[in-house]
Amino acid sequence: MSQFEEKVSAACRKKEALFDESLARYALRSIYAGAFLTMSTAVGVIAADVIGTQFPSLSRFVFPFIFAIGLVYVLIFNGELATSNMMYLTTGSYYKVISWKKTIYILAYCTLFNLIGTIILAWLFNQSFAFHKLTTKSYLINTVQIKLSKTNSMNFIEGITANMFVNIAILGYMLLKEESAKCFIAMSAIFMFVFLANEHLIANFASFMLAGLSPVHPIKGLTLLNILRQWSVVFMGNWIGGGLFIGLGYAFLNKTKTLHQD
């Protein structure tokens, strides 16, 4: 058995055991994952505004760097993130470690409580002084408006590539041994997809909730139907990118008797 199969199988068993033992604990781990990404998003968008007053072009570099720290928090503190579970659970079902039915249940449950985590933290941040200073020209508002103006095909393709980057980060963190190397590979991969403004479901939960609960109104495109449209398309793109392209791709590569395994 390859190291990849061993680690993915162990992770799936652990996730299923927690889900079966305590839905409340699984929900809380999912809430934390959404909260951690909302925390780094909140700091990142304010930092982008601050540095943008003097060096506008640097805003696009500052935000991805700070946002990437949120994923490191998720990994270190064992949060349950839907987009990484797309890779773990899909691969686990392929290996027959977990049923497809249970994979769908866990993924849906995790996604719901990731969203709840983003809502809670977005509301808290919007009670703060920094977020009361947001305007229609703020980095957060502009970013959300751009995301909500994208076509379904753009959202779908960018959802695929975003979650490929995310699960490259997960794979690196899972397979590497040195802690510094783990953090570097995770942050570098996340920086890349955010810099390209690709679409990641939980990141969009965070940015849309931060914007929607802010005092800035109206925000172009921020309607319930448009949000649900965007999230639905991005979810499917993320699953294909993380679950099929990375998860099943590496599962197939490691179904070999040669030494060429991960």
QUIBELMO-V656531 format. One record per helix or strand of 3 or more residues. SS is the DSSP state (@ for helix, = for strand). FROM is the first residue (numbers start at 0). TO is the last residue. Records with the same first field share a line. If there is no record, write none. Layout:
# QUIBELMO-V656531
SS = FROM-TO, FROM-TO
This chain:
# QUIBELMO-V656531
@ = 2-20, 22-51, 55-75, 81-93, 99-124, 128-131, 138-148, 151-174, 178-194, 200-211, 223-252
